[in-house]
């Protein structure tokens, strides 16, 4: 395997891992909202979810 093929494969794996971590965090935050949290916490969680959604869409 050439260096460039190896580097591209590493990049793809890193990208998939990053997406997996973001999606996991998204699910956990959504579960927190379902459990019921304070209004302040809800606002912060919703802001984090927006950032995750924007990141995943780009």
C-alpha positions in Angstrom: 0.0 0.0 0.0 1.4 3.4 -1.0 1.9 6.1 1.6 -0.9 8.2 0.0 -3.4 5.3 0.0 -2.5 4.6 3.6 -2.9 8.3 4.6 -6.3 8.5 2.8 -7.5 5.4 4.5 -6.4 6.9 7.9 -8.2 10.1 7.1 -11.4 8.3 6.2 -11.3 6.2 9.4 -10.7 9.4 11.4 -13.6 11.1 9.7 -15.9 8.1 10.4 -14.8 8.0 14.0 -15.5 11.7 14.4 -18.9 11.3 12.9 -19.7 8.3 15.2 -18.6 10.3 18.3 -20.8 13.3 17.2 -23.8 11.1 16.6 -23.3 9.3 20.0 -23.2 12.7 21.7 -26.3 13.8 19.8 -28.2 10.8 21.0 -27.1 11.2 24.6 -28.1 14.9 24.6 -31.5 14.1 23.1 -32.0 11.5 25.8 -31.2 14.1 28.4 -33.9 16.4 27.0 -36.4 13.6 27.2 -35.6 13.0 30.9 -36.4 16.6 31.6 -33.8 19.2 32.6 -33.8 22.8 33.8 -34.6 25.5 31.3 -30.9 26.7 31.4 -29.7 23.2 30.8 -32.2 22.7 27.9 -30.9 25.9 26.3 -27.3 24.7 26.5 -28.1 21.2 25.2 -30.1 22.6 22.3 -27.2 24.9 21.4 -24.9 21.9 21.4 -27.3 19.9 19.3 -27.4 22.7 16.7 -23.6 22.7 16.5 -23.5 19.0 16.1 -26.1 19.1 13.4 -24.2 21.8 11.5 -21.0 19.9 11.8 -22.5 16.7 10.5 -24.2 18.5 7.6 -20.9 20.0 6.4 
